[in-house]
């Protein structure tokens, strides 16, 4: 699969997440923030952010299964 096509599929999958899941994914992966930093921004504990992050990744994995 071409990189551009794969990137587009990933962008769509991230965009289709609900706002709460997308914000954690974007801050952690694309902005490179730590769970502590994301937690400070969202007024949540790092543990809560880590749980939300894992759940969002599972949703992405499920959505992307068989597409990449």
PyMOL Python script that loads the backbone (N, CA, C, O; Angstrom):
from pymol import cmd

cmd.read_pdbstr("""\
ATOM      1  N   UNK A   1       0.849  -1.174   0.000  1.00  0.00           N
ATOM      2  CA  UNK A   1       0.000   0.000   0.000  1.00  0.00           C
ATOM      3  C   UNK A   1       0.894   1.236   0.000  1.00  0.00           C
ATOM      4  O   UNK A   1       1.914   1.268   0.689  1.00  0.00           O
ATOM      5  N   UNK A   2       0.523   2.229  -0.754  1.00  0.00           N
ATOM      6  CA  UNK A   2       1.294   3.464  -0.828  1.00  0.00           C
ATOM      7  C   UNK A   2       1.176   4.245   0.479  1.00  0.00           C
ATOM      8  O   UNK A   2       0.147   4.223   1.154  1.00  0.00           O
ATOM      9  N   UNK A   3       2.256   4.928   0.804  1.00  0.00           N
ATOM     10  CA  UNK A   3       2.292   5.690   2.056  1.00  0.00           C
ATOM     11  C   UNK A   3       1.192   6.738   2.107  1.00  0.00           C
ATOM     12  O   UNK A   3       0.544   6.891   3.143  1.00  0.00           O
ATOM     13  N   UNK A   4       0.964   7.457   1.029  1.00  0.00           N
ATOM     14  CA  UNK A   4      -0.067   8.504   1.008  1.00  0.00           C
ATOM     15  C   UNK A   4      -1.448   7.908   1.253  1.00  0.00           C
ATOM     16  O   UNK A   4      -2.258   8.484   1.980  1.00  0.00           O
ATOM     17  N   UNK A   5      -1.710   6.777   0.660  1.00  0.00           N
ATOM     18  CA  UNK A   5      -3.005   6.117   0.848  1.00  0.00           C
ATOM     19  C   UNK A   5      -3.163   5.652   2.301  1.00  0.00           C
ATOM     20  O   UNK A   5      -4.227   5.812   2.898  1.00  0.00           O
ATOM     21  N   UNK A   6      -2.105   5.081   2.855  1.00  0.00           N
ATOM     22  CA  UNK A   6      -2.130   4.626   4.243  1.00  0.00           C
ATOM     23  C   UNK A   6      -2.323   5.806   5.192  1.00  0.00           C
ATOM     24  O   UNK A   6      -3.089   5.711   6.151  1.00  0.00           O
ATOM     25  N   UNK A   7      -1.638   6.908   4.932  1.00  0.00           N
ATOM     26  CA  UNK A   7      -1.788   8.110   5.756  1.00  0.00           C
ATOM     27  C   UNK A   7      -3.218   8.643   5.715  1.00  0.00           C
ATOM     28  O   UNK A   7      -3.757   9.068   6.737  1.00  0.00           O
ATOM     29  N   UNK A   8      -3.820   8.620   4.551  1.00  0.00           N
ATOM     30  CA  UNK A   8      -5.204   9.097   4.409  1.00  0.00           C
ATOM     31  C   UNK A   8      -6.167   8.215   5.203  1.00  0.00           C
ATOM     32  O   UNK A   8      -7.071   8.723   5.866  1.00  0.00           O
ATOM     33  N   UNK A   9      -5.976   6.912   5.136  1.00  0.00           N
ATOM     34  CA  UNK A   9      -6.825   5.992   5.890  1.00  0.00           C
ATOM     35  C   UNK A   9      -6.680   6.260   7.386  1.00  0.00           C
ATOM     36  O   UNK A   9      -7.672   6.274   8.114  1.00  0.00           O
ATOM     37  N   UNK A  10      -5.446   6.473   7.847  1.00  0.00           N
ATOM     38  CA  UNK A  10      -5.209   6.750   9.265  1.00  0.00           C
ATOM     39  C   UNK A  10      -5.828   8.081   9.669  1.00  0.00           C
ATOM     40  O   UNK A  10      -6.439   8.178  10.733  1.00  0.00           O
ATOM     41  N   UNK A  11      -5.678   9.107   8.837  1.00  0.00           N
ATOM     42  CA  UNK A  11      -6.269  10.419   9.141  1.00  0.00           C
ATOM     43  C   UNK A  11      -7.782  10.331   9.305  1.00  0.00           C
ATOM     44  O   UNK A  11      -8.355  10.902  10.233  1.00  0.00           O
ATOM     45  N   UNK A  12      -8.408   9.615   8.401  1.00  0.00           N
ATOM     46  CA  UNK A  12      -9.864   9.456   8.462  1.00  0.00           C
ATOM     47  C   UNK A  12     -10.260   8.713   9.738  1.00  0.00           C
ATOM     48  O   UNK A  12     -11.219   9.095  10.409  1.00  0.00           O
ATOM     49  N   UNK A  13      -9.531   7.664  10.067  1.00  0.00           N
ATOM     50  CA  UNK A  13      -9.853   6.883  11.265  1.00  0.00           C
ATOM     51  C   UNK A  13      -9.717   7.733  12.527  1.00  0.00           C
ATOM     52  O   UNK A  13     -10.561   7.653  13.420  1.00  0.00           O
ATOM     53  N   UNK A  14      -8.670   8.541  12.608  1.00  0.00           N
ATOM     54  CA  UNK A  14      -8.485   9.420  13.769  1.00  0.00           C
ATOM     55  C   UNK A  14      -9.592  10.477  13.795  1.00  0.00           C
ATOM     56  O   UNK A  14     -10.151  10.771  14.852  1.00  0.00           O
ATOM     57  N   UNK A  15      -9.902  11.036  12.647  1.00  0.00           N
ATOM     58  CA  UNK A  15     -10.955  12.054  12.563  1.00  0.00           C
ATOM     59  C   UNK A  15     -12.308  11.508  13.007  1.00  0.00           C
ATOM     60  O   UNK A  15     -13.107  12.225  13.610  1.00  0.00           O
ATOM     61  N   UNK A  16     -12.559  10.241  12.705  1.00  0.00           N
ATOM     62  CA  UNK A  16     -13.845   9.629  13.028  1.00  0.00           C
ATOM     63  C   UNK A  16     -14.000   9.253  14.502  1.00  0.00           C
ATOM     64  O   UNK A  16     -15.097   8.901  14.936  1.00  0.00           O
ATOM     65  N   UNK A  17     -12.919   9.323  15.271  1.00  0.00           N
ATOM     66  CA  UNK A  17     -13.035   9.073  16.714  1.00  0.00           C
ATOM     67  C   UNK A  17     -13.879  10.168  17.344  1.00  0.00           C
ATOM     68  O   UNK A  17     -13.983  11.265  16.794  1.00  0.00           O
ATOM     69  N   UNK A  18     -14.483   9.883  18.492  1.00  0.00           N
ATOM     70  CA  UNK A  18     -15.199  10.957  19.170  1.00  0.00           C
ATOM     71  C   UNK A  18     -14.175  11.967  19.696  1.00  0.00           C
ATOM     72  O   UNK A  18     -12.989  11.660  19.811  1.00  0.00           O
ATOM     73  N   UNK A  19     -14.640  13.148  20.005  1.00  0.00           N
ATOM     74  CA  UNK A  19     -13.745  14.245  20.378  1.00  0.00           C
ATOM     75  C   UNK A  19     -12.819  13.897  21.535  1.00  0.00           C
ATOM     76  O   UNK A  19     -11.630  14.215  21.493  1.00  0.00           O
ATOM     77  N   UNK A  20     -13.346  13.252  22.562  1.00  0.00           N
ATOM     78  CA  UNK A  20     -12.546  12.925  23.739  1.00  0.00           C
ATOM     79  C   UNK A  20     -11.416  11.959  23.394  1.00  0.00           C
ATOM     80  O   UNK A  20     -10.291  12.133  23.861  1.00  0.00           O
ATOM     81  N   UNK A  21     -11.705  10.949  22.585  1.00  0.00           N
ATOM     82  CA  UNK A  21     -10.665   9.999  22.177  1.00  0.00           C
ATOM     83  C   UNK A  21      -9.645  10.662  21.265  1.00  0.00           C
ATOM     84  O   UNK A  21      -8.440  10.452  21.406  1.00  0.00           O
ATOM     85  N   UNK A  22     -10.131  11.450  20.345  1.00  0.00           N
ATOM     86  CA  UNK A  22      -9.233  12.110  19.387  1.00  0.00           C
ATOM     87  C   UNK A  22      -8.269  13.057  20.097  1.00  0.00           C
ATOM     88  O   UNK A  22      -7.089  13.105  19.750  1.00  0.00           O
ATOM     89  N   UNK A  23      -8.755  13.816  21.090  1.00  0.00           N
ATOM     90  CA  UNK A  23      -7.877  14.774  21.749  1.00  0.00           C
ATOM     91  C   UNK A  23      -6.724  14.076  22.465  1.00  0.00           C
ATOM     92  O   UNK A  23      -5.598  14.574  22.452  1.00  0.00           O
ATOM     93  N   UNK A  24      -6.990  12.936  23.084  1.00  0.00           N
ATOM     94  CA  UNK A  24      -5.920  12.211  23.770  1.00  0.00           C
ATOM     95  C   UNK A  24      -4.915  11.662  22.757  1.00  0.00           C
ATOM     96  O   UNK A  24      -3.706  11.767  22.964  1.00  0.00           O
ATOM     97  N   UNK A  25      -5.403  11.083  21.677  1.00  0.00           N
ATOM     98  CA  UNK A  25      -4.520  10.539  20.637  1.00  0.00           C
ATOM     99  C   UNK A  25      -3.652  11.642  20.046  1.00  0.00           C
ATOM    100  O   UNK A  25      -2.442  11.471  19.896  1.00  0.00           O
ATOM    101  N   UNK A  26      -4.261  12.763  19.715  1.00  0.00           N
ATOM    102  CA  UNK A  26      -3.523  13.868  19.095  1.00  0.00           C
ATOM    103  C   UNK A  26      -2.461  14.415  20.042  1.00  0.00           C
ATOM    104  O   UNK A  26      -1.320  14.640  19.638  1.00  0.00           O
ATOM    105  N   UNK A  27      -2.834  14.629  21.297  1.00  0.00           N
ATOM    106  CA  UNK A  27      -1.864  15.184  22.243  1.00  0.00           C
ATOM    107  C   UNK A  27      -0.721  14.210  22.530  1.00  0.00           C
ATOM    108  O   UNK A  27       0.433  14.623  22.645  1.00  0.00           O
ATOM    109  N   UNK A  28      -1.038  12.927  22.644  1.00  0.00           N
ATOM    110  CA  UNK A  28      -0.016  11.936  22.983  1.00  0.00           C
ATOM    111  C   UNK A  28       0.865  11.596  21.785  1.00  0.00           C
ATOM    112  O   UNK A  28       2.090  11.643  21.889  1.00  0.00           O
ATOM    113  N   UNK A  29       0.263  11.258  20.661  1.00  0.00           N
ATOM    114  CA  UNK A  29       1.038  10.789  19.518  1.00  0.00           C
ATOM    115  C   UNK A  29       1.578  11.945  18.684  1.00  0.00           C
ATOM    116  O   UNK A  29       2.779  12.015  18.423  1.00  0.00           O
ATOM    117  N   UNK A  30       0.712  12.838  18.271  1.00  0.00           N
ATOM    118  CA  UNK A  30       1.125  13.869  17.326  1.00  0.00           C
ATOM    119  C   UNK A  30       1.835  15.040  17.991  1.00  0.00           C
ATOM    120  O   UNK A  30       2.732  15.632  17.392  1.00  0.00           O
ATOM    121  N   UNK A  31       1.451  15.386  19.217  1.00  0.00           N
ATOM    122  CA  UNK A  31       2.132  16.472  19.927  1.00  0.00           C
ATOM    123  C   UNK A  31       3.274  15.939  20.788  1.00  0.00           C
ATOM    124  O   UNK A  31       4.127  16.710  21.230  1.00  0.00           O
ATOM    125  N   UNK A  32       3.298  14.635  21.030  1.00  0.00           N
ATOM    126  CA  UNK A  32       4.392  14.030  21.779  1.00  0.00           C
ATOM    127  C   UNK A  32       4.374  14.317  23.271  1.00  0.00           C
ATOM    128  O   UNK A  32       5.408  14.232  23.934  1.00  0.00           O
ATOM    129  N   UNK A  33       3.204  14.655  23.803  1.00  0.00           N
ATOM    130  CA  UNK A  33       3.113  14.966  25.224  1.00  0.00           C
ATOM    131  C   UNK A  33       3.102  13.694  26.068  1.00  0.00           C
ATOM    132  O   UNK A  33       2.695  12.631  25.598  1.00  0.00           O
ATOM    133  N   UNK A  34       3.543  13.809  27.295  1.00  0.00           N
ATOM    134  CA  UNK A  34       3.493  12.693  28.231  1.00  0.00           C
ATOM    135  C   UNK A  34       2.081  12.574  28.792  1.00  0.00           C
ATOM    136  O   UNK A  34       1.267  13.486  28.646  1.00  0.00           O
ATOM    137  N   UNK A  35       1.800  11.448  29.433  1.00  0.00           N
ATOM    138  CA  UNK A  35       0.496  11.287  30.082  1.00  0.00           C
ATOM    139  C   UNK A  35       0.321  12.348  31.170  1.00  0.00           C
ATOM    140  O   UNK A  35      -0.778  12.869  31.360  1.00  0.00           O
ATOM    141  N   UNK A  36       1.396  12.666  31.878  1.00  0.00           N
ATOM    142  CA  UNK A  36       1.315  13.706  32.910  1.00  0.00           C
ATOM    143  C   UNK A  36       0.924  15.053  32.305  1.00  0.00           C
ATOM    144  O   UNK A  36       0.066  15.754  32.841  1.00  0.00           O
ATOM    145  N   UNK A  37       1.557  15.409  31.190  1.00  0.00           N
ATOM    146  CA  UNK A  37       1.270  16.696  30.549  1.00  0.00           C
ATOM    147  C   UNK A  37      -0.161  16.745  30.020  1.00  0.00           C
ATOM    148  O   UNK A  37      -0.856  17.747  30.187  1.00  0.00           O
ATOM    149  N   UNK A  38      -0.594  15.667  29.387  1.00  0.00           N
ATOM    150  CA  UNK A  38      -1.971  15.618  28.885  1.00  0.00           C
ATOM    151  C   UNK A  38      -2.943  15.717  30.053  1.00  0.00           C
ATOM    152  O   UNK A  38      -3.955  16.412  29.967  1.00  0.00           O
ATOM    153  N   UNK A  39      -2.639  15.029  31.130  1.00  0.00           N
ATOM    154  CA  UNK A  39      -3.485  15.087  32.313  1.00  0.00           C
ATOM    155  C   UNK A  39      -3.613  16.490  32.870  1.00  0.00           C
ATOM    156  O   UNK A  39      -4.701  16.903  33.273  1.00  0.00           O
ATOM    157  N   UNK A  40      -2.514  17.225  32.896  1.00  0.00           N
ATOM    158  CA  UNK A  40      -2.562  18.612  33.374  1.00  0.00           C
ATOM    159  C   UNK A  40      -3.470  19.461  32.488  1.00  0.00           C
ATOM    160  O   UNK A  40      -4.257  20.265  32.987  1.00  0.00           O
ATOM    161  N   UNK A  41      -3.359  19.283  31.193  1.00  0.00           N
ATOM    162  CA  UNK A  41      -4.173  20.055  30.250  1.00  0.00           C
ATOM    163  C   UNK A  41      -5.658  19.728  30.413  1.00  0.00           C
ATOM    164  O   UNK A  41      -6.508  20.618  30.362  1.00  0.00           O
ATOM    165  N   UNK A  42      -5.960  18.444  30.610  1.00  0.00           N
ATOM    166  CA  UNK A  42      -7.352  17.986  30.676  1.00  0.00           C
ATOM    167  C   UNK A  42      -7.896  17.924  32.100  1.00  0.00           C
ATOM    168  O   UNK A  42      -9.045  17.533  32.309  1.00  0.00           O
ATOM    169  N   UNK A  43      -7.074  18.308  33.084  1.00  0.00           N
ATOM    170  CA  UNK A  43      -7.467  18.246  34.492  1.00  0.00           C
ATOM    171  C   UNK A  43      -7.868  16.830  34.891  1.00  0.00           C
ATOM    172  O   UNK A  43      -8.879  16.613  35.559  1.00  0.00           O
ATOM    173  N   UNK A  44      -7.041  15.867  34.460  1.00  0.00           N
ATOM    174  CA  UNK A  44      -7.261  14.463  34.794  1.00  0.00           C
ATOM    175  C   UNK A  44      -5.934  13.872  35.248  1.00  0.00           C
ATOM    176  O   UNK A  44      -4.866  14.417  34.968  1.00  0.00           O
ATOM    177  N   UNK A  45      -6.016  12.762  35.944  1.00  0.00           N
ATOM    178  CA  UNK A  45      -4.782  12.107  36.368  1.00  0.00           C
ATOM    179  C   UNK A  45      -4.100  11.452  35.168  1.00  0.00           C
ATOM    180  O   UNK A  45      -4.742  11.144  34.164  1.00  0.00           O
ATOM    181  N   UNK A  46      -2.804  11.247  35.289  1.00  0.00           N
ATOM    182  CA  UNK A  46      -2.055  10.579  34.223  1.00  0.00           C
ATOM    183  C   UNK A  46      -2.595   9.170  34.002  1.00  0.00           C
ATOM    184  O   UNK A  46      -2.622   8.681  32.872  1.00  0.00           O
ATOM    185  N   UNK A  47      -3.022   8.520  35.077  1.00  0.00           N
ATOM    186  CA  UNK A  47      -3.573   7.167  34.969  1.00  0.00           C
ATOM    187  C   UNK A  47      -4.866   7.170  34.157  1.00  0.00           C
ATOM    188  O   UNK A  47      -5.079   6.283  33.330  1.00  0.00           O
ATOM    189  N   UNK A  48      -5.722   8.152  34.385  1.00  0.00           N
ATOM    190  CA  UNK A  48      -6.965   8.266  33.620  1.00  0.00           C
ATOM    191  C   UNK A  48      -6.662   8.514  32.147  1.00  0.00           C
ATOM    192  O   UNK A  48      -7.281   7.915  31.268  1.00  0.00           O
ATOM    193  N   UNK A  49      -5.715   9.393  31.888  1.00  0.00           N
ATOM    194  CA  UNK A  49      -5.327   9.691  30.505  1.00  0.00           C
ATOM    195  C   UNK A  49      -4.772   8.433  29.834  1.00  0.00           C
ATOM    196  O   UNK A  49      -5.093   8.155  28.678  1.00  0.00           O
ATOM    197  N   UNK A  50      -3.949   7.678  30.546  1.00  0.00           N
ATOM    198  CA  UNK A  50      -3.381   6.457  29.972  1.00  0.00           C
ATOM    199  C   UNK A  50      -4.476   5.455  29.625  1.00  0.00           C
ATOM    200  O   UNK A  50      -4.409   4.790  28.592  1.00  0.00           O
ATOM    201  N   UNK A  51      -5.479   5.350  30.483  1.00  0.00           N
ATOM    202  CA  UNK A  51      -6.601   4.447  30.215  1.00  0.00           C
ATOM    203  C   UNK A  51      -7.381   4.915  28.994  1.00  0.00           C
ATOM    204  O   UNK A  51      -7.717   4.115  28.121  1.00  0.00           O
ATOM    205  N   UNK A  52      -7.665   6.203  28.933  1.00  0.00           N
ATOM    206  CA  UNK A  52      -8.385   6.750  27.772  1.00  0.00           C
ATOM    207  C   UNK A  52      -7.584   6.526  26.487  1.00  0.00           C
ATOM    208  O   UNK A  52      -8.151   6.203  25.444  1.00  0.00           O
ATOM    209  N   UNK A  53      -6.277   6.699  26.571  1.00  0.00           N
ATOM    210  CA  UNK A  53      -5.386   6.511  25.426  1.00  0.00           C
ATOM    211  C   UNK A  53      -5.447   5.065  24.934  1.00  0.00           C
ATOM    212  O   UNK A  53      -5.600   4.819  23.738  1.00  0.00           O
ATOM    213  N   UNK A  54      -5.327   4.112  25.857  1.00  0.00           N
ATOM    214  CA  UNK A  54      -5.380   2.697  25.466  1.00  0.00           C
ATOM    215  C   UNK A  54      -6.727   2.356  24.824  1.00  0.00           C
ATOM    216  O   UNK A  54      -6.774   1.631  23.830  1.00  0.00           O
ATOM    217  N   UNK A  55      -7.809   2.870  25.384  1.00  0.00           N
ATOM    218  CA  UNK A  55      -9.131   2.612  24.803  1.00  0.00           C
ATOM    219  C   UNK A  55      -9.262   3.216  23.407  1.00  0.00           C
ATOM    220  O   UNK A  55      -9.832   2.601  22.507  1.00  0.00           O
ATOM    221  N   UNK A  56      -8.738   4.408  23.239  1.00  0.00           N
ATOM    222  CA  UNK A  56      -8.785   5.060  21.919  1.00  0.00           C
ATOM    223  C   UNK A  56      -7.951   4.276  20.911  1.00  0.00           C
ATOM    224  O   UNK A  56      -8.354   4.127  19.757  1.00  0.00           O
ATOM    225  N   UNK A  57      -6.791   3.774  21.336  1.00  0.00           N
ATOM    226  CA  UNK A  57      -5.969   2.957  20.439  1.00  0.00           C
ATOM    227  C   UNK A  57      -6.683   1.676  20.042  1.00  0.00           C
ATOM    228  O   UNK A  57      -6.588   1.237  18.896  1.00  0.00           O
ATOM    229  N   UNK A  58      -7.395   1.077  20.983  1.00  0.00           N
ATOM    230  CA  UNK A  58      -8.157  -0.140  20.665  1.00  0.00           C
ATOM    231  C   UNK A  58      -9.246   0.160  19.637  1.00  0.00           C
ATOM    232  O   UNK A  58      -9.488  -0.642  18.734  1.00  0.00           O
ATOM    233  N   UNK A  59      -9.902   1.311  19.773  1.00  0.00           N
ATOM    234  CA  UNK A  59     -10.920   1.702  18.792  1.00  0.00           C
ATOM    235  C   UNK A  59     -10.288   1.900  17.414  1.00  0.00           C
ATOM    236  O   UNK A  59     -10.845   1.482  16.398  1.00  0.00           O
ATOM    237  N   UNK A  60      -9.119   2.542  17.393  1.00  0.00           N
ATOM    238  CA  UNK A  60      -8.424   2.730  16.119  1.00  0.00           C
ATOM    239  C   UNK A  60      -8.023   1.392  15.516  1.00  0.00           C
ATOM    240  O   UNK A  60      -8.194   1.162  14.319  1.00  0.00           O
ATOM    241  N   UNK A  61      -7.496   0.523  16.345  1.00  0.00           N
ATOM    242  CA  UNK A  61      -7.086  -0.796  15.856  1.00  0.00           C
ATOM    243  C   UNK A  61      -8.270  -1.540  15.239  1.00  0.00           C
ATOM    244  O   UNK A  61      -8.159  -2.127  14.162  1.00  0.00           O
ATOM    245  N   UNK A  62      -9.389  -1.505  15.932  1.00  0.00           N
ATOM    246  CA  UNK A  62     -10.589  -2.186  15.433  1.00  0.00           C
ATOM    247  C   UNK A  62     -11.040  -1.593  14.101  1.00  0.00           C
ATOM    248  O   UNK A  62     -11.394  -2.319  13.172  1.00  0.00           O
ATOM    249  N   UNK A  63     -11.023  -0.273  14.025  1.00  0.00           N
ATOM    250  CA  UNK A  63     -11.460   0.413  12.817  1.00  0.00           C
ATOM    251  C   UNK A  63     -10.520   0.164  11.644  1.00  0.00           C
ATOM    252  O   UNK A  63     -10.961   0.082  10.497  1.00  0.00           O
ATOM    253  N   UNK A  64      -9.224   0.044  11.929  1.00  0.00           N
ATOM    254  CA  UNK A  64      -8.219  -0.078  10.879  1.00  0.00           C
ATOM    255  C   UNK A  64      -7.929  -1.531  10.491  1.00  0.00           C
ATOM    256  O   UNK A  64      -7.272  -1.790   9.483  1.00  0.00           O
ATOM    257  N   UNK A  65      -8.414  -2.461  11.284  1.00  0.00           N
ATOM    258  CA  UNK A  65      -8.134  -3.882  11.020  1.00  0.00           C
ATOM    259  C   UNK A  65      -8.549  -4.229   9.591  1.00  0.00           C
ATOM    260  O   UNK A  65      -9.692  -4.016   9.186  1.00  0.00           O
ATOM    261  N   UNK A  66      -7.597  -4.762   8.849  1.00  0.00           N
ATOM    262  CA  UNK A  66      -7.849  -5.183   7.483  1.00  0.00           C
ATOM    263  C   UNK A  66      -7.705  -4.085   6.447  1.00  0.00           C
ATOM    264  O   UNK A  66      -7.775  -4.357   5.249  1.00  0.00           O
ATOM    265  N   UNK A  67      -7.504  -2.835   6.888  1.00  0.00           N
ATOM    266  CA  UNK A  67      -7.373  -1.732   5.939  1.00  0.00           C
ATOM    267  C   UNK A  67      -5.920  -1.386   5.645  1.00  0.00           C
ATOM    268  O   UNK A  67      -5.611  -0.851   4.580  1.00  0.00           O
ATOM    269  N   UNK A  68      -5.036  -1.685   6.575  1.00  0.00           N
ATOM    270  CA  UNK A  68      -3.628  -1.315   6.378  1.00  0.00           C
ATOM    271  C   UNK A  68      -2.766  -2.535   6.158  1.00  0.00           C
ATOM    272  O   UNK A  68      -1.555  -2.410   5.976  1.00  0.00           O
TER     273      UNK A  68
END
""", "prot")
cmd.dss("prot")
cmd.show_as("cartoon", "prot")
cmd.util.cbc("prot")
cmd.orient("prot")
